[in-house]
Amino acid sequence: MNSLVRDIGLVKSRMTENASLEQFDFIYSFTNENIKDAFALFDLKDKEVLSVLASSDQIIDMFLRGAKNIDTFDLNGLTKYYFYLKKAALLANISKEEFLAFFCGRNNKDSFNKVTFEKIKKFITDKDSLLFWSYIFSRNNPNYIKNNYLFSKDEWPKSVLEKAVFYLDDENYVMASKKAKSMEIKFHPLNFVNLKEQIEKKFDFIYLSNIMQYADIMYEVDEKALRKKQVLALEKFKEDILKLDVLLKENGKIVNYIYDATRDYKKRGIDLRAEVFKDSCFEEKRFVSIQEIVDKYLMGFTDKIRDDACLVYHK
């Protein structure tokens, strides 16, 4: 079956039958990671990149930081259409305020409004994406669709996004609009464990986002003790990371995002570096957590003992 026909069928069943989506079938409106500080740790200029697609924010930020070519992957095929919608909005040169008003779903009556869609529609450069979004905007109320059917409700408000996403800085947003035409991707509808069998190209930088923190769900482990089960799942994840070495150029890197690295695995009783990723080819780089940004700009205080981290595999 043609992927576009399948994906429109998924949307139609969701709208007309209230069919439930699986956990990884939802689109994320924006990243929930502090990618501004995470990507600042790496030199992406002129690099060949393979990255999870997700909300597309990681991709736009990488292009803005000078990445030369980006291949993307995601189990959720709907993410490809969302990338071309965001790219079209940048190409249309709408203001950052209108961009955020359109894409932010959190308590936002202007989300997915038809006036803005008509402005950006003609800039959608991918034929299937144009057909997909034309179908979406011709059925039901787009704001209702955005906030009830296809998108995760896990989304930070604009004040946090502007601090955690590089291209949402005022000056960087202008630059992203200017560079949008050159933002071309190749999309692979794959799970990361299948990348090595399906992709022959080699990369300088592979970004897996926070896939590692789903290891407990991804791998079947015959162990009843929770802590041992979690360690064994992480060991299996590590094995798959090492297999991806074949996709790396010399001195290439595979990067995993870890939320709340200071506490998350500690509270499980797992020392990632000592027990699982103790090999010298792994390195942990820490930076300001997204939760600290949230605390500062929403709550008015910060918890300084929090950190997010990148777990980096070096070829």
ABEGO torsion letter per residue (X at the ends): XBAAAAAAAAAAAAAAAGBBBBAAABBBABBABBAAAAAAABBABGBBBBBBAEAGAAAAAAAAAGBABBBBBBABAAAAAAAAAAAAAAAAGBBAAAAAAAABABGBAABGBAAAAAAAAAABABAAAAAAAAAAAABEBAAAAAAAAABBABBBBAAAAAAABAAABAAAAAAAAAAAAABBBBBBBBBAAAAAAABABBBABBBAEAAAAAAAAABBBBBABAAAAAAAAAAAAAAAAAAAAAABBBGBBBBBBBBGAAAAAAAAGBBAAAAAAABAABBBBBBBBAAAAAAAAAAGBBBAABBBBBBBBBX
